Amino acid sequence: MPYKEKPVEKLYYSIGEVSRMLGVAVSTVRFWENEFDILKPMKNKKGNRMFTQSDVKNLKLIHQLLKVEGMTIPGVKKRMSGKWEETDFKYEIGQSLQKIRDILTGLRDSV
């Protein structure tokens, strides 16, 4: 089996990088930061937002609930306040299943 390098994971991501990951505007990420208490990005000396891996994960979850599942902001707030562990667990399962699907699709296409 060939050697594969592990993808580089950064400690901090800029707001532009996060917006490109999610496919939304920078203003949307700023709006979500103000709306959801769980998002607390650090700011550097210039005042630029620096998102950690956990912030990015939370933003991906918020994006999933709002854009993919079609929930409202109050609905997402309610779900995250009451059943955060369950919501996070379901998101992780969905991500794992998507990775498995991508691997299987790649195998099918390579044959």
A tleap script that builds the chain and sets N, CA, C and O, in Angstrom:
source leaprc.protein.ff14SB
mol = sequence {
  NMET PRO TYR LYS GLU LYS PRO VAL GLU LYS
  LEU TYR TYR SER ILE GLY GLU VAL SER ARG
  MET LEU GLY VAL ALA VAL SER THR VAL ARG
  PHE TRP GLU ASN GLU PHE ASP ILE LEU LYS
  PRO MET LYS ASN LYS LYS GLY ASN ARG MET
  PHE THR GLN SER ASP VAL LYS ASN LEU LYS
  LEU ILE HIE GLN LEU LEU LYS VAL GLU GLY
  MET THR ILE PRO GLY VAL LYS LYS ARG MET
  SER GLY LYS TRP GLU GLU THR ASP PHE LYS
  TYR GLU ILE GLY GLN SER LEU GLN LYS ILE
  ARG ASP ILE LEU THR GLY LEU ARG ASP SER
  CVAL
}
set mol.1.N position { 0.849 -1.169 0.000 }
set mol.1.CA position { 0.000 0.000 0.000 }
set mol.1.C position { 0.899 1.238 0.000 }
set mol.1.O position { 1.815 1.331 0.816 }
set mol.2.N position { 0.651 2.180 -0.896 }
set mol.2.CA position { 1.510 3.365 -0.972 }
set mol.2.C position { 1.342 4.258 0.248 }
set mol.2.O position { 0.298 4.283 0.899 }
set mol.3.N position { 2.407 4.985 0.527 }
set mol.3.CA position { 2.417 5.891 1.658 }
set mol.3.C position { 1.588 7.135 1.327 }
set mol.3.O position { 1.750 7.737 0.265 }
set mol.4.N position { 0.710 7.506 2.238 }
set mol.4.CA position { -0.081 8.712 2.057 }
set mol.4.C position { 0.221 9.660 3.208 }
set mol.4.O position { 0.150 9.286 4.378 }
set mol.5.N position { 0.554 10.868 2.858 }
set mol.5.CA position { 0.808 11.845 3.896 }
set mol.5.C position { -0.511 12.301 4.500 }
set mol.5.O position { -1.520 12.445 3.809 }
set mol.6.N position { -0.473 12.523 5.803 }
set mol.6.CA position { -1.653 13.015 6.502 }
set mol.6.C position { -1.872 14.471 6.102 }
set mol.6.O position { -0.918 15.247 6.056 }
set mol.7.N position { -3.119 14.851 5.812 }
set mol.7.CA position { -3.361 16.243 5.441 }
set mol.7.C position { -2.996 17.182 6.593 }
set mol.7.O position { -3.218 16.868 7.763 }
set mol.8.N position { -2.447 18.309 6.247 }
set mol.8.CA position { -2.024 19.278 7.246 }
set mol.8.C position { -3.249 19.926 7.867 }
set mol.8.O position { -4.116 20.446 7.164 }
set mol.9.N position { -3.312 19.890 9.194 }
set mol.9.CA position { -4.402 20.540 9.901 }
set mol.9.C position { -3.843 21.740 10.634 }
set mol.9.O position { -2.921 21.620 11.440 }
set mol.10.N position { -4.396 22.871 10.352 }
set mol.10.CA position { -3.926 24.106 10.949 }
set mol.10.C position { -4.520 24.276 12.344 }
set mol.10.O position { -5.558 23.697 12.664 }
set mol.11.N position { -3.854 25.072 13.161 }
set mol.11.CA position { -4.389 25.392 14.481 }
set mol.11.C position { -5.487 26.437 14.380 }
set mol.11.O position { -6.492 26.368 15.089 }
set mol.12.N position { -5.287 27.407 13.491 }
set mol.12.CA position { -6.248 28.490 13.353 }
set mol.12.C position { -6.555 28.735 11.884 }
set mol.12.O position { -5.678 28.634 11.026 }
set mol.13.N position { -7.805 29.058 11.609 }
set mol.13.CA position { -8.252 29.364 10.259 }
set mol.13.C position { -8.802 30.785 10.236 }
set mol.13.O position { -9.469 31.214 11.177 }
set mol.14.N position { -8.521 31.503 9.169 }
set mol.14.CA position { -9.068 32.850 9.024 }
set mol.14.C position { -10.539 32.751 8.634 }
set mol.14.O position { -11.019 31.687 8.242 }
set mol.15.N position { -11.241 33.864 8.747 }
set mol.15.CA position { -12.660 33.865 8.415 }
set mol.15.C position { -12.867 33.602 6.921 }
set mol.15.O position { -13.873 33.009 6.530 }
set mol.16.N position { -11.924 34.037 6.090 }
set mol.16.CA position { -12.015 33.769 4.653 }
set mol.16.C position { -11.885 32.290 4.344 }
set mol.16.O position { -12.612 31.757 3.506 }
set mol.17.N position { -10.949 31.619 5.029 }
set mol.17.CA position { -10.775 30.180 4.822 }
set mol.17.C position { -12.023 29.424 5.261 }
set mol.17.O position { -12.462 28.490 4.589 }
set mol.18.N position { -12.587 29.832 6.387 }
set mol.18.CA position { -13.788 29.164 6.900 }
set mol.18.C position { -14.958 29.378 5.947 }
set mol.18.O position { -15.722 28.449 5.684 }
set mol.19.N position { -15.103 30.592 5.432 }
set mol.19.CA position { -16.217 30.853 4.519 }
set mol.19.C position { -16.083 30.026 3.238 }
set mol.19.O position { -17.083 29.554 2.698 }
set mol.20.N position { -14.837 29.849 2.747 }
set mol.20.CA position { -14.632 29.008 1.555 }
set mol.20.C position { -14.925 27.546 1.865 }
set mol.20.O position { -15.485 26.843 1.023 }
set mol.21.N position { -14.557 27.069 3.058 }
set mol.21.CA position { -14.851 25.678 3.435 }
set mol.21.C position { -16.351 25.411 3.414 }
set mol.21.O position { -16.802 24.356 2.968 }
set mol.22.N position { -17.120 26.388 3.907 }
set mol.22.CA position { -18.559 26.211 4.031 }
set mol.22.C position { -19.324 26.617 2.776 }
set mol.22.O position { -20.484 26.245 2.599 }
set mol.23.N position { -18.672 27.378 1.912 }
set mol.23.CA position { -19.352 27.846 0.708 }
set mol.23.C position { -20.365 28.938 0.993 }
set mol.23.O position { -21.387 29.035 0.313 }
set mol.24.N position { -20.089 29.762 1.994 }
set mol.24.CA position { -20.973 30.879 2.337 }
set mol.24.C position { -20.153 32.165 2.355 }
set mol.24.O position { -18.923 32.125 2.317 }
set mol.25.N position { -20.831 33.291 2.412 }
set mol.25.CA position { -20.154 34.586 2.442 }
set mol.25.C position { -19.521 34.827 3.818 }
set mol.25.O position { -19.956 34.265 4.822 }
set mol.26.N position { -18.506 35.657 3.840 }
set mol.26.CA position { -17.834 36.014 5.098 }
set mol.26.C position { -18.823 36.666 6.047 }
set mol.26.O position { -18.771 36.437 7.255 }
set mol.27.N position { -19.722 37.475 5.510 }
set mol.27.CA position { -20.717 38.137 6.359 }
set mol.27.C position { -21.638 37.130 7.044 }
set mol.27.O position { -22.109 37.373 8.156 }
set mol.28.N position { -21.893 36.011 6.389 }
set mol.28.CA position { -22.718 34.962 6.993 }
set mol.28.C position { -22.013 34.346 8.187 }
set mol.28.O position { -22.640 34.090 9.215 }
set mol.29.N position { -20.712 34.104 8.062 }
set mol.29.CA position { -19.944 33.547 9.182 }
set mol.29.C position { -19.951 34.532 10.340 }
set mol.29.O position { -20.109 34.125 11.491 }
set mol.30.N position { -19.781 35.833 10.057 }
set mol.30.CA position { -19.819 36.851 11.112 }
set mol.30.C position { -21.195 36.884 11.782 }
set mol.30.O position { -21.294 37.003 13.003 }
set mol.31.N position { -22.243 36.777 10.982 }
set mol.31.CA position { -23.606 36.784 11.519 }
set mol.31.C position { -23.818 35.588 12.437 }
set mol.31.O position { -24.361 35.732 13.532 }
set mol.32.N position { -23.388 34.401 11.992 }
set mol.32.CA position { -23.544 33.211 12.826 }
set mol.32.C position { -22.753 33.348 14.121 }
set mol.32.O position { -23.200 32.882 15.169 }
set mol.33.N position { -21.585 33.981 14.062 }
set mol.33.CA position { -20.784 34.193 15.265 }
set mol.33.C position { -21.569 35.017 16.288 }
set mol.33.O position { -21.508 34.745 17.487 }
set mol.34.N position { -22.307 36.027 15.812 }
set mol.34.CA position { -23.100 36.865 16.713 }
set mol.34.C position { -24.340 36.145 17.219 }
set mol.34.O position { -24.795 36.404 18.333 }
set mol.35.N position { -24.887 35.251 16.421 }
set mol.35.CA position { -26.127 34.575 16.775 }
set mol.35.C position { -25.931 33.392 17.732 }
set mol.35.O position { -26.786 33.134 18.580 }
set mol.36.N position { -24.822 32.682 17.600 }
set mol.36.CA position { -24.631 31.447 18.357 }
set mol.36.C position { -23.516 31.623 19.390 }
set mol.36.O position { -22.376 31.938 19.050 }
set mol.37.N position { -23.873 31.413 20.646 }
set mol.37.CA position { -22.918 31.591 21.752 }
set mol.37.C position { -21.783 30.579 21.725 }
set mol.37.O position { -20.723 30.820 22.303 }
set mol.38.N position { -21.993 29.460 21.066 }
set mol.38.CA position { -20.980 28.407 21.043 }
set mol.38.C position { -19.754 28.826 20.222 }
set mol.38.O position { -18.675 28.256 20.386 }
set mol.39.N position { -19.916 29.810 19.349 }
set mol.39.CA position { -18.819 30.282 18.500 }
set mol.39.C position { -18.101 31.442 19.179 }
set mol.39.O position { -18.666 32.523 19.349 }
set mol.40.N position { -16.877 31.210 19.557 }
set mol.40.CA position { -16.053 32.242 20.187 }
set mol.40.C position { -14.660 32.233 19.571 }
set mol.40.O position { -13.709 31.780 20.207 }
set mol.41.N position { -14.526 32.732 18.328 }
set mol.41.CA position { -13.192 32.725 17.723 }
set mol.41.C position { -12.268 33.710 18.436 }
set mol.41.O position { -12.700 34.741 18.951 }
set mol.42.N position { -10.993 33.361 18.448 }
set mol.42.CA position { -10.001 34.264 19.008 }
set mol.42.C position { -9.779 35.396 18.008 }
set mol.42.O position { -10.074 35.269 16.819 }
set mol.43.N position { -9.259 36.489 18.517 }
set mol.43.CA position { -8.906 37.595 17.628 }
set mol.43.C position { -7.443 37.937 17.857 }
set mol.43.O position { -6.971 37.982 18.993 }
set mol.44.N position { -6.732 38.177 16.760 }
set mol.44.CA position { -5.325 38.534 16.890 }
set mol.44.C position { -5.203 40.033 17.187 }
set mol.44.O position { -6.209 40.710 17.397 }
set mol.45.N position { -3.986 40.541 17.203 }
set mol.45.CA position { -3.761 41.948 17.549 }
set mol.45.C position { -4.442 42.903 16.584 }
set mol.45.O position { -4.840 44.005 16.962 }
set mol.46.N position { -4.573 42.475 15.340 }
set mol.46.CA position { -5.247 43.304 14.342 }
set mol.46.C position { -6.764 43.244 14.467 }
set mol.46.O position { -7.467 44.073 13.887 }
set mol.47.N position { -7.272 42.276 15.214 }
set mol.47.CA position { -8.715 42.102 15.342 }
set mol.47.C position { -9.291 41.093 14.372 }
set mol.47.O position { -10.510 40.943 14.281 }
set mol.48.N position { -8.421 40.393 13.641 }
set mol.48.CA position { -8.889 39.360 12.714 }
set mol.48.C position { -9.337 38.127 13.488 }
set mol.48.O position { -8.684 37.713 14.446 }
set mol.49.N position { -10.447 37.551 13.070 }
set mol.49.CA position { -10.956 36.352 13.724 }
set mol.49.C position { -10.100 35.147 13.347 }
set mol.49.O position { -9.739 34.964 12.185 }
set mol.50.N position { -9.786 34.335 14.341 }
set mol.50.CA position { -9.009 33.124 14.131 }
set mol.50.C position { -9.815 31.951 14.704 }
set mol.50.O position { -9.973 31.829 15.919 }
set mol.51.N position { -10.318 31.100 13.819 }
set mol.51.CA position { -11.190 29.994 14.208 }
set mol.51.C position { -10.368 28.740 14.467 }
set mol.51.O position { -9.477 28.407 13.686 }
set mol.52.N position { -10.665 28.037 15.569 }
set mol.52.CA position { -10.011 26.774 15.897 }
set mol.52.C position { -10.742 25.639 15.188 }
set mol.52.O position { -11.782 25.848 14.563 }
set mol.53.N position { -10.181 24.434 15.293 }
set mol.53.CA position { -10.831 23.252 14.703 }
set mol.53.C position { -12.224 23.060 15.283 }
set mol.53.O position { -13.155 22.733 14.547 }
set mol.54.N position { -12.388 23.258 16.598 }
set mol.54.CA position { -13.713 23.070 17.203 }
set mol.54.C position { -14.689 24.133 16.709 }
set mol.54.O position { -15.871 23.840 16.528 }
set mol.55.N position { -14.215 25.369 16.486 }
set mol.55.CA position { -15.082 26.405 15.920 }
set mol.55.C position { -15.531 26.007 14.519 }
set mol.55.O position { -16.702 26.156 14.170 }
set mol.56.N position { -14.600 25.502 13.722 }
set mol.56.CA position { -14.922 25.085 12.349 }
set mol.56.C position { -15.931 23.937 12.379 }
set mol.56.O position { -16.874 23.910 11.588 }
set mol.57.N position { -15.729 23.003 13.286 }
set mol.57.CA position { -16.661 21.874 13.414 }
set mol.57.C position { -18.056 22.377 13.786 }
set mol.57.O position { -19.051 21.930 13.217 }
set mol.58.N position { -18.127 23.307 14.741 }
set mol.58.CA position { -19.416 23.864 15.139 }
set mol.58.C position { -20.060 24.637 13.992 }
set mol.58.O position { -21.275 24.570 13.802 }
set mol.59.N position { -19.258 25.365 13.233 }
set mol.59.CA position { -19.794 26.087 12.082 }
set mol.59.C position { -20.316 25.130 11.017 }
set mol.59.O position { -21.347 25.392 10.396 }
set mol.60.N position { -19.618 24.036 10.807 }
set mol.60.CA position { -20.096 23.046 9.836 }
set mol.60.C position { -21.423 22.451 10.289 }
set mol.60.O position { -22.310 22.209 9.470 }
set mol.61.N position { -21.561 22.217 11.590 }
set mol.61.CA position { -22.814 21.693 12.128 }
set mol.61.C position { -23.934 22.718 11.946 }
set mol.61.O position { -25.036 22.365 11.525 }
set mol.62.N position { -23.659 23.968 12.259 }
set mol.62.CA position { -24.659 25.021 12.078 }
set mol.62.C position { -25.044 25.132 10.609 }
set mol.62.O position { -26.224 25.265 10.283 }
set mol.63.N position { -24.061 25.077 9.726 }
set mol.63.CA position { -24.321 25.124 8.279 }
set mol.63.C position { -25.205 23.964 7.861 }
set mol.63.O position { -26.155 24.148 7.100 }
set mol.64.N position { -24.899 22.772 8.353 }
set mol.64.CA position { -25.694 21.580 8.024 }
set mol.64.C position { -27.148 21.776 8.447 }
set mol.64.O position { -28.069 21.507 7.675 }
set mol.65.N position { -27.346 22.241 9.668 }
set mol.65.CA position { -28.709 22.390 10.175 }
set mol.65.C position { -29.472 23.497 9.443 }
set mol.65.O position { -30.650 23.335 9.127 }
set mol.66.N position { -28.809 24.608 9.176 }
set mol.66.CA position { -29.493 25.739 8.539 }
set mol.66.C position { -29.695 25.541 7.044 }
set mol.66.O position { -30.811 25.677 6.543 }
set mol.67.N position { -28.632 25.224 6.340 }
set mol.67.CA position { -28.679 25.215 4.873 }
set mol.67.C position { -29.136 23.891 4.282 }
set mol.67.O position { -29.870 23.872 3.295 }
set mol.68.N position { -28.704 22.777 4.881 }
set mol.68.CA position { -29.037 21.471 4.308 }
set mol.68.C position { -30.372 20.965 4.835 }
set mol.68.O position { -31.224 20.525 4.064 }
set mol.69.N position { -30.551 21.029 6.160 }
set mol.69.CA position { -31.788 20.516 6.747 }
set mol.69.C position { -32.907 21.548 6.762 }
set mol.69.O position { -34.062 21.205 7.014 }
set mol.70.N position { -32.574 22.812 6.493 }
set mol.70.CA position { -33.604 23.839 6.368 }
set mol.70.C position { -34.196 24.335 7.668 }
set mol.70.O position { -35.321 24.834 7.680 }
set mol.71.N position { -33.467 24.210 8.759 }
set mol.71.CA position { -33.976 24.687 10.038 }
set mol.71.C position { -33.844 26.205 10.122 }
set mol.71.O position { -33.073 26.814 9.380 }
set mol.72.N position { -34.605 26.808 11.037 }
set mol.72.CA position { -34.490 28.234 11.287 }
set mol.72.C position { -33.440 28.473 12.367 }
set mol.72.O position { -33.037 27.543 13.066 }
set mol.73.N position { -33.001 29.716 12.499 }
set mol.73.CA position { -32.000 30.045 13.524 }
set mol.73.C position { -32.538 29.755 14.924 }
set mol.73.O position { -31.819 29.162 15.729 }
set mol.74.N position { -33.788 30.153 15.254 }
set mol.74.CA position { -34.290 29.780 16.588 }
set mol.74.C position { -34.371 28.257 16.786 }
set mol.74.O position { -34.142 27.760 17.888 }
set mol.75.N position { -34.695 27.530 15.723 }
set mol.75.CA position { -34.745 26.073 15.813 }
set mol.75.C position { -33.378 25.472 16.085 }
set mol.75.O position { -33.248 24.544 16.882 }
set mol.76.N position { -32.354 26.006 15.416 }
set mol.76.CA position { -30.989 25.522 15.626 }
set mol.76.C position { -30.534 25.852 17.038 }
set mol.76.O position { -29.903 25.024 17.695 }
set mol.77.N position { -30.852 27.063 17.516 }
set mol.77.CA position { -30.481 27.452 18.880 }
set mol.77.C position { -31.121 26.517 19.898 }
set mol.77.O position { -30.481 26.105 20.866 }
set mol.78.N position { -32.380 26.189 19.671 }
set mol.78.CA position { -33.093 25.298 20.595 }
set mol.78.C position { -32.473 23.909 20.588 }
set mol.78.O position { -32.271 23.310 21.645 }
set mol.79.N position { -32.172 23.399 19.405 }
set mol.79.CA position { -31.580 22.065 19.317 }
set mol.79.C position { -30.202 22.034 19.964 }
set mol.79.O position { -29.862 21.081 20.665 }
set mol.80.N position { -29.420 23.063 19.733 }
set mol.80.CA position { -28.060 23.085 20.261 }
set mol.80.C position { -28.037 23.296 21.768 }
set mol.80.O position { -27.113 22.836 22.439 }
set mol.81.N position { -29.030 23.978 22.307 }
set mol.81.CA position { -29.035 24.207 23.747 }
set mol.81.C position { -29.500 22.965 24.504 }
set mol.81.O position { -28.989 22.669 25.584 }
set mol.82.N position { -30.455 22.250 23.950 }
set mol.82.CA position { -31.008 21.114 24.672 }
set mol.82.C position { -30.326 19.793 24.392 }
set mol.82.O position { -30.065 19.018 25.312 }
set mol.83.N position { -30.040 19.534 23.149 }
set mol.83.CA position { -29.536 18.217 22.752 }
set mol.83.C position { -28.224 18.351 22.004 }
set mol.83.O position { -28.063 17.756 20.938 }
set mol.84.N position { -27.290 19.111 22.528 }
set mol.84.CA position { -26.040 19.368 21.820 }
set mol.84.C position { -25.272 18.080 21.565 }
set mol.84.O position { -24.784 17.870 20.454 }
set mol.85.N position { -25.151 17.213 22.563 }
set mol.85.CA position { -24.371 15.987 22.388 }
set mol.85.C position { -24.998 15.100 21.323 }
set mol.85.O position { -24.294 14.513 20.501 }
set mol.86.N position { -26.314 15.005 21.341 }
set mol.86.CA position { -27.009 14.174 20.350 }
set mol.86.C position { -26.849 14.752 18.944 }
set mol.86.O position { -26.612 14.014 17.988 }
set mol.87.N position { -26.977 16.055 18.823 }
set mol.87.CA position { -26.826 16.714 17.532 }
set mol.87.C position { -25.415 16.525 17.000 }
set mol.87.O position { -25.223 16.221 15.823 }
set mol.88.N position { -24.428 16.706 17.872 }
set mol.88.CA position { -23.030 16.538 17.481 }
set mol.88.C position { -22.759 15.097 17.062 }
set mol.88.O position { -22.055 14.856 16.082 }
set mol.89.N position { -23.317 14.140 17.802 }
set mol.89.CA position { -23.128 12.724 17.498 }
set mol.89.C position { -23.725 12.379 16.135 }
set mol.89.O position { -23.103 11.671 15.343 }
set mol.90.N position { -24.930 12.880 15.862 }
set mol.90.CA position { -25.570 12.621 14.571 }
set mol.90.C position { -24.767 13.230 13.430 }
set mol.90.O position { -24.661 12.638 12.356 }
set mol.91.N position { -24.203 14.413 13.660 }
set mol.91.CA position { -23.387 15.055 12.632 }
set mol.91.C position { -22.138 14.234 12.350 }
set mol.91.O position { -21.764 14.045 11.193 }
set mol.92.N position { -21.492 13.746 13.405 }
set mol.92.CA position { -20.288 12.919 13.239 }
set mol.92.C position { -20.606 11.640 12.474 }
set mol.92.O position { -19.831 11.225 11.612 }
set mol.93.N position { -21.728 11.020 12.779 }
set mol.93.CA position { -22.136 9.806 12.066 }
set mol.93.C position { -22.356 10.115 10.589 }
set mol.93.O position { -21.920 9.359 9.722 }
set mol.94.N position { -23.024 11.214 10.307 }
set mol.94.CA position { -23.257 11.610 8.919 }
set mol.94.C position { -21.961 11.850 8.164 }
set mol.94.O position { -21.836 11.463 7.002 }
set mol.95.N position { -20.987 12.491 8.822 }
set mol.95.CA position { -19.693 12.736 8.191 }
set mol.95.C position { -18.960 11.422 7.922 }
set mol.95.O position { -18.360 11.249 6.861 }
set mol.96.N position { -19.009 10.495 8.887 }
set mol.96.CA position { -18.353 9.196 8.710 }
set mol.96.C position { -18.982 8.419 7.554 }
set mol.96.O position { -18.278 7.814 6.746 }
set mol.97.N position { -20.302 8.443 7.484 }
set mol.97.CA position { -20.990 7.742 6.400 }
set mol.97.C position { -20.661 8.369 5.042 }
set mol.97.O position { -20.526 7.660 4.045 }
set mol.98.N position { -20.534 9.686 5.006 }
set mol.98.CA position { -20.178 10.357 3.748 }
set mol.98.C position { -18.777 9.954 3.304 }
set mol.98.O position { -18.548 9.746 2.112 }
set mol.99.N position { -17.830 9.839 4.244 }
set mol.99.CA position { -16.469 9.410 3.901 }
set mol.99.C position { -16.467 7.982 3.365 }
set mol.99.O position { -15.782 7.679 2.389 }
set mol.100.N position { -17.240 7.108 4.011 }
set mol.100.CA position { -17.336 5.721 3.565 }
set mol.100.C position { -17.932 5.669 2.160 }
set mol.100.O position { -17.466 4.906 1.314 }
set mol.101.N position { -18.961 6.480 1.912 }
set mol.101.CA position { -19.589 6.513 0.598 }
set mol.101.C position { -18.592 6.970 -0.462 }
set mol.101.O position { -18.540 6.409 -1.557 }
set mol.102.N position { -17.794 8.000 -0.131 }
set mol.102.CA position { -16.799 8.496 -1.078 }
set mol.102.C position { -15.764 7.434 -1.388 }
set mol.102.O position { -15.358 7.289 -2.541 }
set mol.103.N position { -15.326 6.685 -0.379 }
set mol.103.CA position { -14.343 5.613 -0.588 }
set mol.103.C position { -14.929 4.531 -1.481 }
set mol.103.O position { -14.281 4.077 -2.424 }
set mol.104.N position { -16.160 4.119 -1.183 }
set mol.104.CA position { -16.791 3.058 -1.979 }
set mol.104.C position { -17.052 3.513 -3.409 }
set mol.104.O position { -16.889 2.731 -4.347 }
set mol.105.N position { -17.450 4.747 -3.583 }
set mol.105.CA position { -17.672 5.277 -4.937 }
set mol.105.C position { -16.352 5.321 -5.712 }
set mol.105.O position { -16.310 5.014 -6.904 }
set mol.106.N position { -15.276 5.706 -5.021 }
set mol.106.CA position { -13.967 5.708 -5.662 }
set mol.106.C position { -13.533 4.329 -6.077 }
set mol.106.O position { -12.977 4.144 -7.160 }
set mol.107.N position { -13.785 3.351 -5.215 }
set mol.107.CA position { -13.440 1.964 -5.552 }
set mol.107.C position { -14.252 1.470 -6.749 }
set mol.107.O position { -13.721 0.814 -7.644 }
set mol.108.N position { -15.526 1.790 -6.750 }
set mol.108.CA position { -16.391 1.368 -7.851 }
set mol.108.C position { -15.937 1.983 -9.168 }
set mol.108.O position { -15.908 1.305 -10.195 }
set mol.109.N position { -15.587 3.245 -9.143 }
set mol.109.CA position { -15.200 3.943 -10.360 }
set mol.109.C position { -13.833 3.521 -10.873 }
set mol.109.O position { -13.551 3.648 -12.065 }
set mol.110.N position { -12.976 3.017 -9.978 }
set mol.110.CA position { -11.625 2.627 -10.393 }
set mol.110.C position { -11.596 1.229 -11.035 }
set mol.110.O position { -10.606 0.859 -11.666 }
set mol.111.N position { -12.651 0.476 -10.878 }
set mol.111.CA position { -12.684 -0.873 -11.429 }
set mol.111.C position { -13.126 -0.900 -12.841 }
set mol.111.O position { -13.205 -1.971 -13.443 }
savepdb mol mol.pdb
quit
